[in-house]
Amino acid sequence: MPARTGEYERQLRQVAPGVGLEVQVAASVDEVRAHRLWPEFFLGAGVPPEILLEMPRLEWIQWAWAGVDRLMIDSRFSAAVVAGRPLLTRAVGLFGPSVAEYVLAWCLFLTQDIPRTLGARKWRTWRRFEPGMLGGKRLGVAGLGSIGAEVARRAGAMDLDVWGLRRCGPGVSSSTGLGCVSRVFGPDGIKEFVSGVDFLVLTLPLTTQTRGLFGGELLRLMKPTATLINVGRGGVVDEDGLLTALGSGRPGWAVLDVVEKEPLPRMSPLWSLPNVVITPHHSGLSRPADIAALFLRNLAAYRAGLPLEGLVRGDLGY
């Protein structure tokens, strides 16, 4: 039950007869519940985990989003995934290019001081200044999965020095596709990582280990000229801590495509801060053609007993 259900339906019905697939469509949670006795496979997102647990024949879920935290927060559901029924796969390998462009667009926006230029236009002021350059600055990517790796690759191509942070720590080589990352840190090195970058990009999944990981004490280690860019999950940032850190002048900017509660409440103080940019979780939108193609690839792999793309490990939560 992803958004734009009709587009998904068109994509799947075109190929369903050829792959031996019978398609039922549900455009609401109530409709999903009405079909709960029917499916062996489920393609969708936004459905509460308790409804999926009501499906007695369900063998495999292809989630249409990259994040599965809304499912795995349910202890009964996560236990079922650990046990292997149902299998759960998330959308991977699809969002890296759009998220990377979003990140670099804001890096350029702030480095070139576009706000200053727009202000001069408003007041019809002709006054030259020297914009900054991205080349030579340092961008840190917290979370080196498929999205973080693509951010790192494109940042490296723009002559940024790229650092990375990941759960399993150092050991990256060019064979991993992360040869553009000059240093990789594990959890023990997070303070050095955060304090050493000009742009801190969060692409981490939301798990019990990452929830609220970036709180005020850690964020205040950032440079006063640095920018926090969150394109992962809102819950990895402690928003009260972020407000405190921004009030102290570290970091200098925050660009938030994700927040703890979406949509961000109108009364949130984040809206009123001049050094905070809020965007409506659009850096990595799910595109029906891409998600349908991933589902069909995984369907073929499932039937052939081959590994599935984006298979979620229940013990890790992603």
C-alpha positions in Angstrom: 0.0 0.0 0.0 2.5 2.7 -1.0 1.5 6.2 -2.0 0.4 6.5 -5.6 -1.2 3.0 -5.4 -2.6 3.3 -9.0 0.9 3.7 -10.5 2.1 0.6 -8.7 -0.9 -1.3 -9.8 -0.3 -0.4 -13.5 3.4 -1.4 -13.2 2.5 -4.9 -11.7 -0.6 -5.8 -13.7 1.4 -5.4 -17.0 3.7 -8.2 -16.0 1.6 -10.2 -13.5 0.4 -12.9 -16.0 3.9 -13.6 -17.3 5.3 -14.2 -13.8 2.4 -16.1 -12.4 1.3 -13.3 -10.1 -2.2 -12.5 -8.9 -2.4 -8.9 -7.8 -4.8 -7.4 -5.2 -4.7 -3.7 -4.5 -5.4 -1.9 -1.2 -5.4 1.9 -1.0 -5.9 2.2 2.7 -5.1 0.4 5.9 -8.7 -0.8 6.2 -8.4 -2.3 2.7 -5.2 -4.1 3.7 -6.9 -5.6 6.7 -9.8 -6.7 4.5 -7.3 -8.7 2.3 -5.3 -10.0 5.2 -6.2 -13.7 4.6 -5.1 -13.6 1.0 -1.4 -12.6 0.3 1.7 -14.6 0.3 3.7 -11.6 -0.8 3.2 -8.0 0.2 4.5 -4.8 -1.5 3.8 -1.6 0.3 4.6 0.8 3.1 2.9 2.7 5.9 1.0 -0.3 7.1 1.2 -0.9 10.9 3.1 -4.1 11.8 0.2 -5.6 13.7 -1.8 -5.8 10.5 1.0 -7.6 8.7 1.2 -10.1 11.6 -2.5 -10.8 11.0 -1.7 -12.3 7.6 -1.4 -16.1 8.1 -0.1 -16.9 4.6 2.4 -14.1 4.4 5.9 -15.3 3.5 7.7 -12.1 2.3 7.3 -8.4 2.6 8.9 -6.0 0.1 8.8 -2.6 1.9 8.7 0.3 -0.5 10.8 2.6 1.8 14.4 2.4 2.7 13.6 2.6 6.5 11.9 -0.2 8.3 12.0 1.3 11.8 8.3 1.7 12.0 7.9 -2.1 11.6 10.9 -3.2 13.7 9.8 -1.1 16.7 7.1 -3.7 17.3 8.8 -6.5 19.3 6.5 -9.2 18.0 7.1 -8.2 14.4 10.9 -8.0 14.9 10.8 -11.4 16.6 9.0 -12.8 13.5 11.6 -11.3 11.2 14.4 -12.8 13.3 12.6 -16.2 13.0 12.5 -15.7 9.2 8.8 -15.6 8.6 8.0 -13.4 7.1 11.1 -12.4 5.3 11.4 -8.6 5.1 13.3 -6.7 2.4 13.6 -2.9 2.2 14.1 -0.6 -0.8 17.9 -0.4 -1.4 20.0 0.9 -4.3 17.3 3.3 -5.5 17.7 6.5 -3.5 21.4 7.2 -3.5 21.5 9.5 -6.6 18.6 11.7 -5.6 19.8 11.9 -1.9 23.4 12.7 -3.0 22.1 15.5 -5.3 20.1 16.9 -2.4 23.1 16.9 -0.1 25.4 18.5 -2.6 22.9 21.1 -3.6 22.7 22.3 0.0 26.5 22.1 0.4 26.8 24.4 -2.6 24.0 26.6 -1.5 25.7 27.4 1.7 29.3 27.4 0.5 28.4 29.8 -2.3 26.4 31.9 0.3 23.3 32.0 -1.8 21.3 33.4 1.1 23.5 36.5 0.9 23.0 36.8 -2.8 19.3 36.5 -2.5 19.3 39.1 0.2 21.3 41.5 -2.1 18.7 41.0 -4.8 15.9 41.8 -2.5 17.5 45.2 -1.6 19.0 45.7 -5.1 22.4 45.9 -3.6 25.5 45.5 -5.9 28.3 44.4 -3.6 30.9 41.8 -4.5 32.0 39.2 -2.0 34.2 36.1 -2.3 32.1 32.9 -2.3 33.6 29.8 -0.8 34.6 26.6 -2.7 33.6 23.0 -1.9 37.0 21.6 -3.0 39.2 21.0 0.1 36.3 21.0 2.6 35.6 17.8 4.5 32.3 16.0 4.4 31.5 13.3 6.9 28.9 10.6 6.1 27.5 8.8 9.1 26.1 5.5 7.7 27.9 4.0 4.7 25.2 1.9 3.2 24.0 2.3 -0.4 22.8 5.8 0.1 25.8 7.0 2.2 28.2 5.4 -0.3 26.7 7.3 -3.2 26.8 10.6 -1.3 30.5 9.8 -0.5 31.3 8.9 -4.2 29.8 12.1 -5.6 31.3 14.3 -2.9 34.7 12.8 -3.7 34.2 13.7 -7.3 33.7 17.3 -6.3 37.1 17.3 -4.5 35.7 17.1 -1.0 37.7 15.1 1.5 35.3 12.4 2.7 35.2 10.8 6.1 32.9 8.0 7.0 31.3 6.6 10.2 30.0 3.0 10.3 29.0 0.4 12.9 31.8 -2.0 12.1 34.5 0.7 12.0 37.6 1.0 9.7 38.7 -1.5 7.1 37.3 0.1 3.9 39.1 -0.5 0.7 38.4 0.4 -2.9 36.9 -3.0 -3.4 33.9 -2.0 -1.3 33.1 0.9 -3.6 34.2 3.3 -0.9 37.7 4.1 -2.1 36.7 7.8 -2.1 36.5 7.7 1.7 39.8 8.9 3.2 39.1 7.8 6.8 36.5 5.5 8.3 35.6 5.7 12.0 33.8 3.3 14.2 31.6 4.2 17.2 34.6 4.8 19.4 35.8 7.5 17.1 32.6 9.4 16.8 33.7 12.6 18.6 36.8 13.0 16.4 34.6 12.3 13.3 32.0 14.9 14.3 34.5 17.6 15.3 36.6 17.3 12.1 34.0 17.8 9.3 32.6 20.8 7.6 29.4 19.0 6.6 28.0 16.2 8.7 25.6 14.0 6.6 23.4 11.5 8.5 22.2 8.5 6.5 21.9 6.1 9.4 18.9 3.8 10.0 16.9 4.3 13.1 17.6 1.5 15.6 17.8 1.3 19.4 21.5 2.0 19.0 21.1 5.1 16.8 18.0 6.7 18.4 19.0 10.1 19.8 22.7 9.4 19.0 23.3 12.9 17.8 22.5 14.9 20.9 23.5 18.3 22.1 26.8 17.3 23.7 28.0 15.6 20.5 26.7 18.3 18.1 28.4 21.0 20.1 31.7 19.5 19.1 31.0 20.6 15.5 32.7 23.6 14.0 30.8 26.9 14.2 31.1 27.0 10.4 29.9 23.4 10.0 26.5 22.2 8.7 24.4 19.2 9.8 22.4 17.6 7.0 20.0 14.8 8.0 18.6 12.7 5.2 18.4 9.4 7.2 15.9 9.3 10.1 14.7 12.1 12.2 15.0 10.1 15.4 18.8 9.8 15.2 18.9 13.4 16.2 17.8 14.6 19.7 15.9 17.7 18.6 16.1 19.4 22.0 19.8 18.8 21.9 20.0 20.2 18.4 18.3 23.4 19.5 20.7 23.8 22.4 23.7 23.2 20.1 22.4 25.6 17.5 21.9 28.2 20.2 25.5 27.8 21.2 26.6 28.4 17.6 27.7 24.9 16.9 26.9 23.8 14.2 26.3 27.0 12.2 23.6 25.5 10.0 21.2 22.5 10.0 19.4 21.1 6.9 16.7 18.7 8.0 14.9 16.6 5.4 13.7 14.3 8.2 12.5 15.1 11.7 11.3 13.1 14.7 7.6 13.9 14.0 6.5 14.3 10.4 5.1 16.7 9.3 7.0 19.0 11.6 4.5 20.7 13.9 3.8 24.3 13.1 4.8 25.4 16.6 8.2 23.7 16.5 11.0 26.2 17.2 13.0 24.7 14.4 10.8 26.6 11.9 11.8 30.0 13.3 15.6 29.6 13.4 17.3 31.5 10.6 20.1 28.9 10.3 17.8 25.9 9.9 16.3 24.6 6.6 13.3 22.3 6.8 12.3 20.2 3.7 9.4 17.8 3.6 11.2 14.4 3.4 11.6 14.6 -0.3 15.3 13.9 -0.9 14.7 10.2 -1.7 11.2 9.7 -2.9 10.0 6.2 -3.8 9.3 6.0 -7.6 6.8 3.3 -8.5 8.7 2.0 -11.6 11.9 1.6 -9.5 10.1 -0.1 -6.6 8.1 -2.4 -8.8 11.3 -3.5 -10.7 13.0 -4.2 -7.3 10.0 -6.3 -6.2 10.1 -8.3 -9.4 13.8 -8.9 -9.2 13.4 -10.1 -5.6 10.4 -12.2 -6.5 12.5 -14.0 -9.1 15.3 -14.5 -6.6 12.9 -15.7 -3.9 11.4 -18.3 -6.2 14.9 -19.4 -7.2 16.2 -19.6 -3.7 18.7 -16.8 -4.3 19.7 -13.9 -2.0 17.3 -11.0 -1.8 18.2 -7.4 -2.3 17.8 -5.4 0.9 17.1 -8.4 3.2 16.6 -7.0 6.7 18.5 -8.6 9.5 16.2 -8.9 12.5 19.1 -8.7 15.0 20.3 -5.4 13.6 16.9 -3.9 12.8 17.7 -2.9 9.2 
